[in-house]
């Protein structure tokens, strides 16, 4: 018998499958080299990842009312080249990335993948959040077929094992489960992205549990190093408290980045995990092309973008409400919801903001004067009602930092009116006590909501871009290329 590793190039990556064949078949395959083929029977049937749809040709077309619009096949202009698909797999730390119901869908600010996607400019299409609270690696292995493989993603992000350590599962058992999970993923042609376990607070931990975590993380590192087509993201070191010899020896996480139990990341911790994931994947996962966008003035342009003036172009000045000064883009309103928080608005060239060699305009706001962390300053656009039965998302480019204090929240939320109301959000915070803790380090990326299906009876829609800061903070937030579009 011969054991052979098969490498398959797909979307620029090299997932592998290991097979065992009889001597004659193996000799024929090896003699044939890279282009060798043979019929294999008696094994597990390979299910290929879903083939990505082709790019749709865009065209300018006259609408029935005589205006001009930008269209693709089927009448909808696609956001961009289809993004690679992914399922995130794990326990409660993964589960807290999203919140969904029949009428609401949100990326949560305390989700590590939500933050990573922000920094990577929505590089992946999330097919399923397969995080289940309390799961051990054994339980994750038991549901991998239904929760991951059935969705046929190109990638799977695996973050698991902390509950094994907390329940005194031997590291040898955890490692065996890891091996089985990864073998199933690769056998299905899915590229694994492995995150090392994040540190846990020492309360309730023991030396044995800490060493078990170290052994499991070390195995993950070694596996990724020797397995072609497997990516590793080092999260343990990124979240460790480096204050002194005790915190590092006990494996303590940075307290401000985790909840009271020092187990689940807060929004501030998720931002740090997102930074780490994006930094390490940026070099190995190809970036998507810049989104093609045409503005719409209500007469001509990209009629699929239901935000009128999503490119924040000047024209007839927008509306300045409570505590808002300066200049707001046409068809936009800026105002404080209440309190003393204030925003001085201006429209600047993109070269003076994102500085990425792309042209365009940016809506800027200088925030100051907040008297309480609950005070919100927001922008809202003029929007057109979506069509019932369509699936929609909202997204906007963001660049933000605070020179004094911190930015606690930058979120996007939209909702329909009429019929059964549905809504979506990005960087959603159920509680105003949460904080992103954005300081002088620039927070830059693309906020994008989860997909929401519009119900019958819809008559309109509205949206907000919300900003909260710590009391007395001085911050600058820039927005560009806002979109509220149909994706199916």
Secondary structure as a PSIPRED ss2 file (coil, helix, strand):
# PSIPRED VFORMAT (PSIPRED V4.0)

   1 X C   1.000  0.000  0.000
   2 X E   0.000  0.000  1.000
   3 X E   0.000  0.000  1.000
   4 X E   0.000  0.000  1.000
   5 X E   0.000  0.000  1.000
   6 X E   0.000  0.000  1.000
   7 X E   0.000  0.000  1.000
   8 X E   0.000  0.000  1.000
   9 X E   0.000  0.000  1.000
  10 X E   0.000  0.000  1.000
  11 X C   1.000  0.000  0.000
  12 X C   1.000  0.000  0.000
  13 X E   0.000  0.000  1.000
  14 X E   0.000  0.000  1.000
  15 X E   0.000  0.000  1.000
  16 X E   0.000  0.000  1.000
  17 X E   0.000  0.000  1.000
  18 X E   0.000  0.000  1.000
  19 X E   0.000  0.000  1.000
  20 X E   0.000  0.000  1.000
  21 X E   0.000  0.000  1.000
  22 X C   1.000  0.000  0.000
  23 X H   0.000  1.000  0.000
  24 X H   0.000  1.000  0.000
  25 X H   0.000  1.000  0.000
  26 X H   0.000  1.000  0.000
  27 X H   0.000  1.000  0.000
  28 X H   0.000  1.000  0.000
  29 X H   0.000  1.000  0.000
  30 X H   0.000  1.000  0.000
  31 X H   0.000  1.000  0.000
  32 X H   0.000  1.000  0.000
  33 X H   0.000  1.000  0.000
  34 X H   0.000  1.000  0.000
  35 X H   0.000  1.000  0.000
  36 X C   1.000  0.000  0.000
  37 X C   1.000  0.000  0.000
  38 X C   1.000  0.000  0.000
  39 X C   1.000  0.000  0.000
  40 X C   1.000  0.000  0.000
  41 X C   1.000  0.000  0.000
  42 X C   1.000  0.000  0.000
  43 X C   1.000  0.000  0.000
  44 X C   1.000  0.000  0.000
  45 X C   1.000  0.000  0.000
  46 X C   1.000  0.000  0.000
  47 X C   1.000  0.000  0.000
  48 X C   1.000  0.000  0.000
  49 X C   1.000  0.000  0.000
  50 X C   1.000  0.000  0.000
  51 X C   1.000  0.000  0.000
  52 X C   1.000  0.000  0.000
  53 X C   1.000  0.000  0.000
  54 X C   1.000  0.000  0.000
  55 X C   1.000  0.000  0.000
  56 X C   1.000  0.000  0.000
  57 X C   1.000  0.000  0.000
  58 X C   1.000  0.000  0.000
  59 X E   0.000  0.000  1.000
  60 X E   0.000  0.000  1.000
  61 X E   0.000  0.000  1.000
  62 X E   0.000  0.000  1.000
  63 X C   1.000  0.000  0.000
  64 X C   1.000  0.000  0.000
  65 X C   1.000  0.000  0.000
  66 X C   1.000  0.000  0.000
  67 X C   1.000  0.000  0.000
  68 X E   0.000  0.000  1.000
  69 X E   0.000  0.000  1.000
  70 X E   0.000  0.000  1.000
  71 X E   0.000  0.000  1.000
  72 X C   1.000  0.000  0.000
  73 X H   0.000  1.000  0.000
  74 X H   0.000  1.000  0.000
  75 X H   0.000  1.000  0.000
  76 X C   1.000  0.000  0.000
  77 X C   1.000  0.000  0.000
  78 X C   1.000  0.000  0.000
  79 X C   1.000  0.000  0.000
  80 X C   1.000  0.000  0.000
  81 X C   1.000  0.000  0.000
  82 X C   1.000  0.000  0.000
  83 X C   1.000  0.000  0.000
  84 X E   0.000  0.000  1.000
  85 X E   0.000  0.000  1.000
  86 X E   0.000  0.000  1.000
  87 X E   0.000  0.000  1.000
  88 X E   0.000  0.000  1.000
  89 X E   0.000  0.000  1.000
  90 X E   0.000  0.000  1.000
  91 X C   1.000  0.000  0.000
  92 X H   0.000  1.000  0.000
  93 X H   0.000  1.000  0.000
  94 X H   0.000  1.000  0.000
  95 X H   0.000  1.000  0.000
  96 X C   1.000  0.000  0.000
  97 X C   1.000  0.000  0.000
  98 X E   0.000  0.000  1.000
  99 X E   0.000  0.000  1.000
 100 X E   0.000  0.000  1.000
 101 X C   1.000  0.000  0.000
 102 X C   1.000  0.000  0.000
 103 X C   1.000  0.000  0.000
 104 X E   0.000  0.000  1.000
 105 X E   0.000  0.000  1.000
 106 X E   0.000  0.000  1.000
 107 X E   0.000  0.000  1.000
 108 X E   0.000  0.000  1.000
 109 X C   1.000  0.000  0.000
 110 X C   1.000  0.000  0.000
 111 X C   1.000  0.000  0.000
 112 X H   0.000  1.000  0.000
 113 X H   0.000  1.000  0.000
 114 X H   0.000  1.000  0.000
 115 X H   0.000  1.000  0.000
 116 X H   0.000  1.000  0.000
 117 X H   0.000  1.000  0.000
 118 X H   0.000  1.000  0.000
 119 X H   0.000  1.000  0.000
 120 X C   1.000  0.000  0.000
 121 X C   1.000  0.000  0.000
 122 X C   1.000  0.000  0.000
 123 X C   1.000  0.000  0.000
 124 X E   0.000  0.000  1.000
 125 X E   0.000  0.000  1.000
 126 X E   0.000  0.000  1.000
 127 X E   0.000  0.000  1.000
 128 X E   0.000  0.000  1.000
 129 X E   0.000  0.000  1.000
 130 X E   0.000  0.000  1.000
 131 X E   0.000  0.000  1.000
 132 X C   1.000  0.000  0.000
 133 X C   1.000  0.000  0.000
 134 X C   1.000  0.000  0.000
 135 X C   1.000  0.000  0.000
 136 X C   1.000  0.000  0.000
 137 X H   0.000  1.000  0.000
 138 X H   0.000  1.000  0.000
 139 X H   0.000  1.000  0.000
 140 X H   0.000  1.000  0.000
 141 X H   0.000  1.000  0.000
 142 X H   0.000  1.000  0.000
 143 X C   1.000  0.000  0.000
 144 X H   0.000  1.000  0.000
 145 X H   0.000  1.000  0.000
 146 X H   0.000  1.000  0.000
 147 X H   0.000  1.000  0.000
 148 X C   1.000  0.000  0.000
 149 X H   0.000  1.000  0.000
 150 X H   0.000  1.000  0.000
 151 X H   0.000  1.000  0.000
 152 X C   1.000  0.000  0.000
 153 X C   1.000  0.000  0.000
 154 X C   1.000  0.000  0.000
 155 X E   0.000  0.000  1.000
 156 X E   0.000  0.000  1.000
 157 X E   0.000  0.000  1.000
 158 X E   0.000  0.000  1.000
 159 X E   0.000  0.000  1.000
 160 X C   1.000  0.000  0.000
 161 X C   1.000  0.000  0.000
 162 X H   0.000  1.000  0.000
 163 X H   0.000  1.000  0.000
 164 X H   0.000  1.000  0.000
 165 X H   0.000  1.000  0.000
 166 X H   0.000  1.000  0.000
 167 X C   1.000  0.000  0.000
 168 X C   1.000  0.000  0.000
 169 X C   1.000  0.000  0.000
 170 X C   1.000  0.000  0.000
 171 X H   0.000  1.000  0.000
 172 X H   0.000  1.000  0.000
 173 X H   0.000  1.000  0.000
 174 X H   0.000  1.000  0.000
 175 X H   0.000  1.000  0.000
 176 X H   0.000  1.000  0.000
 177 X H   0.000  1.000  0.000
 178 X H   0.000  1.000  0.000
 179 X H   0.000  1.000  0.000
 180 X H   0.000  1.000  0.000
 181 X H   0.000  1.000  0.000
 182 X H   0.000  1.000  0.000
 183 X H   0.000  1.000  0.000
 184 X H   0.000  1.000  0.000
 185 X H   0.000  1.000  0.000
 186 X H   0.000  1.000  0.000
 187 X H   0.000  1.000  0.000
 188 X C   1.000  0.000  0.000
 189 X C   1.000  0.000  0.000
 190 X C   1.000  0.000  0.000
 191 X E   0.000  0.000  1.000
 192 X E   0.000  0.000  1.000
 193 X E   0.000  0.000  1.000
 194 X E   0.000  0.000  1.000
 195 X E   0.000  0.000  1.000
 196 X C   1.000  0.000  0.000
 197 X C   1.000  0.000  0.000
 198 X C   1.000  0.000  0.000
 199 X C   1.000  0.000  0.000
 200 X C   1.000  0.000  0.000
 201 X C   1.000  0.000  0.000
 202 X C   1.000  0.000  0.000
 203 X C   1.000  0.000  0.000
 204 X C   1.000  0.000  0.000
 205 X C   1.000  0.000  0.000
 206 X C   1.000  0.000  0.000
 207 X H   0.000  1.000  0.000
 208 X H   0.000  1.000  0.000
 209 X H   0.000  1.000  0.000
 210 X H   0.000  1.000  0.000
 211 X H   0.000  1.000  0.000
 212 X H   0.000  1.000  0.000
 213 X H   0.000  1.000  0.000
 214 X H   0.000  1.000  0.000
 215 X H   0.000  1.000  0.000
 216 X H   0.000  1.000  0.000
 217 X H   0.000  1.000  0.000
 218 X H   0.000  1.000  0.000
 219 X H   0.000  1.000  0.000
 220 X H   0.000  1.000  0.000
 221 X H   0.000  1.000  0.000
 222 X H   0.000  1.000  0.000
 223 X H   0.000  1.000  0.000
 224 X H   0.000  1.000  0.000
 225 X H   0.000  1.000  0.000
 226 X H   0.000  1.000  0.000
 227 X C   1.000  0.000  0.000
 228 X C   1.000  0.000  0.000
 229 X C   1.000  0.000  0.000
 230 X C   1.000  0.000  0.000
 231 X E   0.000  0.000  1.000
 232 X E   0.000  0.000  1.000
 233 X E   0.000  0.000  1.000
 234 X C   1.000  0.000  0.000
 235 X C   1.000  0.000  0.000
 236 X H   0.000  1.000  0.000
 237 X H   0.000  1.000  0.000
 238 X H   0.000  1.000  0.000
 239 X H   0.000  1.000  0.000
 240 X E   0.000  0.000  1.000
 241 X C   1.000  0.000  0.000
 242 X C   1.000  0.000  0.000
 243 X C   1.000  0.000  0.000
 244 X C   1.000  0.000  0.000
 245 X H   0.000  1.000  0.000
 246 X H   0.000  1.000  0.000
 247 X H   0.000  1.000  0.000
 248 X H   0.000  1.000  0.000
 249 X H   0.000  1.000  0.000
 250 X C   1.000  0.000  0.000
 251 X C   1.000  0.000  0.000
 252 X C   1.000  0.000  0.000
 253 X E   0.000  0.000  1.000
 254 X C   1.000  0.000  0.000
 255 X H   0.000  1.000  0.000
 256 X H   0.000  1.000  0.000
 257 X H   0.000  1.000  0.000
 258 X E   0.000  0.000  1.000
 259 X C   1.000  0.000  0.000
 260 X C   1.000  0.000  0.000
 261 X C   1.000  0.000  0.000
 262 X C   1.000  0.000  0.000
 263 X C   1.000  0.000  0.000
 264 X C   1.000  0.000  0.000
 265 X E   0.000  0.000  1.000
 266 X C   1.000  0.000  0.000
 267 X H   0.000  1.000  0.000
 268 X H   0.000  1.000  0.000
 269 X H   0.000  1.000  0.000
 270 X H   0.000  1.000  0.000
 271 X H   0.000  1.000  0.000
 272 X H   0.000  1.000  0.000
 273 X H   0.000  1.000  0.000
 274 X H   0.000  1.000  0.000
 275 X H   0.000  1.000  0.000
 276 X H   0.000  1.000  0.000
 277 X H   0.000  1.000  0.000
 278 X H   0.000  1.000  0.000
 279 X H   0.000  1.000  0.000
 280 X H   0.000  1.000  0.000
 281 X H   0.000  1.000  0.000
 282 X C   1.000  0.000  0.000
 283 X C   1.000  0.000  0.000
 284 X C   1.000  0.000  0.000
 285 X C   1.000  0.000  0.000
 286 X C   1.000  0.000  0.000
 287 X C   1.000  0.000  0.000
 288 X C   1.000  0.000  0.000
 289 X C   1.000  0.000  0.000
 290 X C   1.000  0.000  0.000
 291 X C   1.000  0.000  0.000
 292 X C   1.000  0.000  0.000
 293 X C   1.000  0.000  0.000
 294 X C   1.000  0.000  0.000
 295 X C   1.000  0.000  0.000
 296 X E   0.000  0.000  1.000
 297 X C   1.000  0.000  0.000
 298 X C   1.000  0.000  0.000
 299 X C   1.000  0.000  0.000
 300 X C   1.000  0.000  0.000
 301 X E   0.000  0.000  1.000
 302 X C   1.000  0.000  0.000
 303 X C   1.000  0.000  0.000
 304 X C   1.000  0.000  0.000
 305 X E   0.000  0.000  1.000
 306 X C   1.000  0.000  0.000
 307 X E   0.000  0.000  1.000
 308 X C   1.000  0.000  0.000
 309 X C   1.000  0.000  0.000
 310 X C   1.000  0.000  0.000
 311 X C   1.000  0.000  0.000
 312 X C   1.000  0.000  0.000
 313 X C   1.000  0.000  0.000
 314 X C   1.000  0.000  0.000
 315 X C   1.000  0.000  0.000
 316 X C   1.000  0.000  0.000
 317 X C   1.000  0.000  0.000
 318 X C   1.000  0.000  0.000
 319 X E   0.000  0.000  1.000
 320 X E   0.000  0.000  1.000
 321 X C   1.000  0.000  0.000
 322 X C   1.000  0.000  0.000
 323 X C   1.000  0.000  0.000
 324 X E   0.000  0.000  1.000
 325 X E   0.000  0.000  1.000
 326 X E   0.000  0.000  1.000
 327 X C   1.000  0.000  0.000
 328 X C   1.000  0.000  0.000
 329 X C   1.000  0.000  0.000
 330 X C   1.000  0.000  0.000
 331 X C   1.000  0.000  0.000
 332 X E   0.000  0.000  1.000
 333 X E   0.000  0.000  1.000
 334 X E   0.000  0.000  1.000
 335 X E   0.000  0.000  1.000
 336 X E   0.000  0.000  1.000
 337 X C   1.000  0.000  0.000
 338 X C   1.000  0.000  0.000
 339 X C   1.000  0.000  0.000
 340 X C   1.000  0.000  0.000
 341 X C   1.000  0.000  0.000
 342 X E   0.000  0.000  1.000
 343 X E   0.000  0.000  1.000
 344 X E   0.000  0.000  1.000
 345 X E   0.000  0.000  1.000
 346 X E   0.000  0.000  1.000
 347 X E   0.000  0.000  1.000
 348 X E   0.000  0.000  1.000
 349 X E   0.000  0.000  1.000
 350 X H   0.000  1.000  0.000
 351 X H   0.000  1.000  0.000
 352 X H   0.000  1.000  0.000
 353 X C   1.000  0.000  0.000
 354 X C   1.000  0.000  0.000
 355 X C   1.000  0.000  0.000
 356 X C   1.000  0.000  0.000
 357 X C   1.000  0.000  0.000
 358 X C   1.000  0.000  0.000
 359 X C   1.000  0.000  0.000
 360 X C   1.000  0.000  0.000
 361 X E   0.000  0.000  1.000
 362 X E   0.000  0.000  1.000
 363 X E   0.000  0.000  1.000
 364 X E   0.000  0.000  1.000
 365 X E   0.000  0.000  1.000
 366 X E   0.000  0.000  1.000
 367 X E   0.000  0.000  1.000
 368 X E   0.000  0.000  1.000
 369 X C   1.000  0.000  0.000
 370 X C   1.000  0.000  0.000
 371 X C   1.000  0.000  0.000
 372 X C   1.000  0.000  0.000
 373 X C   1.000  0.000  0.000
 374 X C   1.000  0.000  0.000
 375 X C   1.000  0.000  0.000
 376 X C   1.000  0.000  0.000
 377 X E   0.000  0.000  1.000
 378 X E   0.000  0.000  1.000
 379 X E   0.000  0.000  1.000
 380 X E   0.000  0.000  1.000
 381 X E   0.000  0.000  1.000
 382 X C   1.000  0.000  0.000
 383 X E   0.000  0.000  1.000
 384 X C   1.000  0.000  0.000
 385 X C   1.000  0.000  0.000
 386 X C   1.000  0.000  0.000
 387 X C   1.000  0.000  0.000
 388 X C   1.000  0.000  0.000
 389 X C   1.000  0.000  0.000
 390 X C   1.000  0.000  0.000
 391 X E   0.000  0.000  1.000
 392 X E   0.000  0.000  1.000
 393 X E   0.000  0.000  1.000
 394 X E   0.000  0.000  1.000
 395 X E   0.000  0.000  1.000
 396 X E   0.000  0.000  1.000
 397 X E   0.000  0.000  1.000
 398 X E   0.000  0.000  1.000
 399 X E   0.000  0.000  1.000
 400 X E   0.000  0.000  1.000
 401 X E   0.000  0.000  1.000
 402 X E   0.000  0.000  1.000
 403 X E   0.000  0.000  1.000
 404 X E   0.000  0.000  1.000
 405 X C   1.000  0.000  0.000
 406 X C   1.000  0.000  0.000
 407 X E   0.000  0.000  1.000
 408 X E   0.000  0.000  1.000
 409 X E   0.000  0.000  1.000
 410 X E   0.000  0.000  1.000
 411 X E   0.000  0.000  1.000
 412 X E   0.000  0.000  1.000
 413 X E   0.000  0.000  1.000
 414 X E   0.000  0.000  1.000
 415 X E   0.000  0.000  1.000
 416 X E   0.000  0.000  1.000
 417 X E   0.000  0.000  1.000
 418 X C   1.000  0.000  0.000
 419 X C   1.000  0.000  0.000
 420 X C   1.000  0.000  0.000
 421 X C   1.000  0.000  0.000
 422 X C   1.000  0.000  0.000
 423 X E   0.000  0.000  1.000
 424 X E   0.000  0.000  1.000
 425 X E   0.000  0.000  1.000
 426 X E   0.000  0.000  1.000
 427 X E   0.000  0.000  1.000
 428 X E   0.000  0.000  1.000
 429 X C   1.000  0.000  0.000
 430 X C   1.000  0.000  0.000
 431 X C   1.000  0.000  0.000
 432 X C   1.000  0.000  0.000
 433 X C   1.000  0.000  0.000
 434 X C   1.000  0.000  0.000
 435 X C   1.000  0.000  0.000
 436 X C   1.000  0.000  0.000
 437 X C   1.000  0.000  0.000
 438 X E   0.000  0.000  1.000
 439 X C   1.000  0.000  0.000
 440 X C   1.000  0.000  0.000
 441 X C   1.000  0.000  0.000
 442 X C   1.000  0.000  0.000
 443 X E   0.000  0.000  1.000
 444 X E   0.000  0.000  1.000
 445 X E   0.000  0.000  1.000
 446 X E   0.000  0.000  1.000
 447 X E   0.000  0.000  1.000
 448 X E   0.000  0.000  1.000
 449 X C   1.000  0.000  0.000
 450 X C   1.000  0.000  0.000
 451 X C   1.000  0.000  0.000
 452 X E   0.000  0.000  1.000
 453 X E   0.000  0.000  1.000
 454 X C   1.000  0.000  0.000
 455 X C   1.000  0.000  0.000
 456 X C   1.000  0.000  0.000
 457 X C   1.000  0.000  0.000
 458 X C   1.000  0.000  0.000
 459 X C   1.000  0.000  0.000
 460 X E   0.000  0.000  1.000
 461 X E   0.000  0.000  1.000
 462 X E   0.000  0.000  1.000
 463 X E   0.000  0.000  1.000
 464 X E   0.000  0.000  1.000
 465 X E   0.000  0.000  1.000
 466 X E   0.000  0.000  1.000
 467 X E   0.000  0.000  1.000
 468 X E   0.000  0.000  1.000
 469 X E   0.000  0.000  1.000
 470 X C   1.000  0.000  0.000
 471 X C   1.000  0.000  0.000
 472 X C   1.000  0.000  0.000
 473 X C   1.000  0.000  0.000
 474 X E   0.000  0.000  1.000
 475 X E   0.000  0.000  1.000
 476 X E   0.000  0.000  1.000
 477 X E   0.000  0.000  1.000
 478 X E   0.000  0.000  1.000
 479 X E   0.000  0.000  1.000
 480 X E   0.000  0.000  1.000
 481 X E   0.000  0.000  1.000
 482 X E   0.000  0.000  1.000
 483 X E   0.000  0.000  1.000
 484 X E   0.000  0.000  1.000
 485 X E   0.000  0.000  1.000
 486 X E   0.000  0.000  1.000
 487 X C   1.000  0.000  0.000
 488 X C   1.000  0.000  0.000
